[in-house]
Amino acid sequence: MTRLTAGKARHLTAADLGVAPPGRRQGGQDLEQAASVNPPAPLAADDPILRTVTDLLGDYGGVLFIGPPGTSKSHYATLVAETLAGSPDRVLTVQFHPSYQYEDFMQGYVATRDEGMQLTDKHFVVICKAAATYPDERYFLVIDELSRADPGRVFGEALTYIERSKRGQTFSLASGDTLSVPPNLDILATMNPLDRGVDEVDAALNRRFAKYAMDPSED
């Protein structure tokens, strides 16, 4: 048996072996980490995905990017949102998971320092109110992994009012507070077609979300 001694073994990176995965740079720096320092430029006006999503948002309450992992669903959803909003400050991103509930997305009680409980607005209510405050600006909610939760339960009564025809109508939340979904709020979401919750998503959102397929590419 050959023994490797110190100084005789050479460390080989994935790039040295020619098997570096897409999205990696030499030295192991992930492109997503680099993007946090140098944010990607907005999409060009003639980008085909941007143009298609823009057209769909005119008729639907949101657009659902569908495809298997690794097809850039989240990447494009975020880029489209930031490009159309004009600023990342008007884009809110949340990720669904199996234990995600109405209380995490709409309103829920949060413990206070005096050991009490306070009703608190969560992501959807917060961005609805922000968009209503600045009606001349465009706001986006990006939902990653939509099918990992039960969207009907998470959205609750708001599911009806994300339709374009019902924007601006006032409705009551479970707490009794009132809310409306402003017309300048758009929703983009991503979904893996093999997730367990796909049937529930299809039934709940079929009329409200357009679907954009992000298929794998040999390139």
C-alpha positions in Angstrom: 0.0 0.0 0.0 1.4 3.4 -1.0 1.4 6.0 1.8 0.9 9.6 0.9 3.2 11.8 2.8 3.0 15.5 3.5 4.1 17.6 0.6 3.5 14.9 -2.0 -0.2 15.2 -2.2 -1.7 18.0 -4.4 -5.1 19.4 -3.7 -7.3 19.3 -6.8 -10.4 21.4 -7.1 -13.5 20.5 -9.1 -12.3 23.1 -11.7 -8.9 21.3 -12.0 -10.7 18.0 -12.7 -13.1 19.7 -15.2 -16.2 18.8 -13.2 -17.0 22.1 -11.7 -20.8 22.5 -11.6 -22.5 25.4 -13.5 -22.6 28.6 -11.5 -19.2 28.1 -9.8 -16.0 30.1 -10.3 -12.4 28.9 -9.9 -11.6 28.9 -6.2 -15.0 27.7 -5.2 -16.7 31.1 -5.1 -20.4 30.7 -5.7 -22.0 33.0 -8.2 -24.9 33.6 -5.8 -22.3 34.9 -3.2 -20.8 37.1 -5.8 -24.2 38.4 -6.7 -24.7 39.6 -3.2 -21.7 41.9 -3.7 -22.4 42.7 -7.3 -26.1 42.4 -7.9 -27.1 41.2 -11.4 -28.1 43.8 -13.9 -31.8 44.2 -14.7 -33.1 42.1 -17.6 -33.1 43.8 -21.0 -36.4 45.1 -22.3 -36.4 42.5 -25.1 -35.7 39.5 -22.8 -38.2 36.9 -23.9 -39.1 35.7 -20.4 -39.5 39.3 -19.2 -41.8 40.1 -22.1 -43.9 37.0 -21.7 -44.4 37.5 -17.9 -45.2 41.1 -18.4 -48.0 40.2 -20.8 -49.3 37.5 -18.5 -49.5 39.8 -15.5 -51.9 42.0 -17.4 -54.5 39.2 -17.2 -53.6 37.1 -14.2 -53.1 37.7 -10.5 -49.7 36.2 -10.8 -47.3 34.0 -12.7 -46.1 30.6 -11.6 -42.7 29.4 -12.9 -42.9 25.6 -13.2 -39.9 23.3 -13.6 -37.6 20.8 -12.0 -34.7 22.0 -9.7 -31.8 23.8 -11.5 -33.9 25.4 -14.3 -33.4 29.0 -12.9 -37.0 29.5 -11.7 -36.1 31.4 -8.6 -33.3 33.3 -10.4 -35.7 34.6 -13.1 -38.6 35.2 -10.8 -36.4 37.5 -8.7 -34.8 39.2 -11.8 -38.2 39.8 -13.4 -39.6 41.2 -10.2 -36.7 43.6 -9.6 -36.6 44.7 -13.2 -40.3 45.5 -13.4 -40.4 47.0 -9.9 -37.4 49.2 -10.7 -35.9 48.5 -7.2 -35.2 45.5 -5.0 -36.7 47.5 -2.2 -40.1 47.0 -3.6 -39.7 43.2 -3.9 -40.5 40.9 -1.0 -39.4 37.2 -1.2 -40.8 34.4 1.0 -40.3 30.7 0.9 -43.1 28.2 1.6 -42.5 24.9 3.4 -44.7 22.1 4.8 -45.3 23.8 8.1 -46.0 27.2 6.7 -49.4 28.5 7.7 -51.8 31.5 7.5 -50.3 32.8 10.7 -46.9 33.0 9.0 -48.2 34.7 5.9 -51.2 36.9 6.7 -51.5 37.7 10.4 -50.4 36.0 13.6 -49.9 36.6 17.3 -46.3 37.3 18.4 -45.0 37.2 21.9 -44.1 40.6 23.4 -41.5 41.6 26.0 -44.1 41.9 28.7 -45.1 38.2 28.2 -48.3 39.2 26.3 -49.3 38.4 22.7 -49.8 41.0 19.9 -51.5 40.5 16.6 -48.9 41.2 13.9 -49.1 41.8 10.2 -47.1 39.2 8.2 -45.6 39.2 4.7 -48.7 39.4 2.6 -50.5 42.1 4.6 -47.3 44.1 4.9 -46.6 44.3 1.2 -50.3 44.9 0.4 -50.2 48.0 2.7 -46.9 49.2 1.3 -48.2 48.9 -2.3 -51.5 50.7 -1.3 -49.4 53.5 0.3 -47.5 54.1 -2.9 -50.0 53.4 -5.7 -47.7 54.9 -8.4 -45.0 52.3 -7.7 -45.0 48.7 -8.7 -44.5 46.1 -5.9 -43.8 42.3 -6.2 -44.2 39.4 -3.9 -42.0 36.4 -4.9 -43.0 33.1 -3.4 -40.4 30.3 -3.7 -41.5 26.7 -3.4 -45.2 27.5 -3.6 -46.2 23.8 -3.8 -44.5 22.8 -0.5 -47.3 24.3 1.5 -51.1 24.3 1.1 -51.7 27.7 -0.7 -55.4 27.6 0.0 -54.8 27.5 3.7 -51.9 29.9 3.7 -53.6 32.6 1.6 -57.0 32.1 3.3 -59.6 34.6 2.2 -57.1 36.6 0.3 -56.9 33.8 -2.4 -60.1 35.1 -3.9 -58.9 38.7 -4.1 -55.6 38.2 -5.9 -57.7 37.9 -9.1 -57.3 40.9 -11.3 -61.1 41.5 -11.4 -61.2 41.7 -7.6 -58.2 43.9 -6.9 -59.0 46.9 -4.7 -62.1 45.2 -3.1 -62.1 45.2 0.7 -62.4 41.9 2.6 -62.1 40.8 6.2 -59.2 38.8 7.6 -59.6 36.1 10.2 -58.8 38.7 12.9 -61.6 40.9 11.8 -59.2 43.5 10.2 -60.0 44.6 6.7 -57.6 44.5 3.7 -57.6 44.9 0.0 -55.1 43.6 -2.6 -54.0 46.7 -4.6 -53.7 46.5 -8.4 -50.0 47.6 -8.3 -49.0 44.4 -6.4 -47.9 41.5 -8.6 -47.1 37.9 -7.5 -44.5 35.6 -8.9 -44.0 32.1 -7.6 -42.0 29.0 -8.3 -43.0 25.4 -8.2 -41.4 22.0 -8.7 -44.0 19.8 -10.6 -43.0 16.8 -8.7 -43.7 18.2 -5.2 -46.4 16.6 -3.1 -48.7 19.7 -3.1 -49.0 20.1 -6.9 -52.7 18.9 -7.0 -53.7 21.4 -4.3 -51.9 24.2 -6.1 -53.6 23.4 -9.4 -57.1 23.4 -7.8 -56.6 26.5 -5.8 -54.7 28.7 -8.2 -55.6 27.5 -11.7 -57.8 30.5 -12.5 -55.6 33.1 -10.7 -52.0 32.2 -11.8 -50.7 31.9 -15.3 -48.1 29.1 -15.7 -44.7 29.5 -17.3 -42.7 26.4 -18.0 -39.0 26.4 -17.2 -37.8 23.3 -18.9 -34.3 21.8 -18.7 -32.0 22.7 -21.6 -29.1 20.8 -23.0 -27.2 24.1 -23.3 
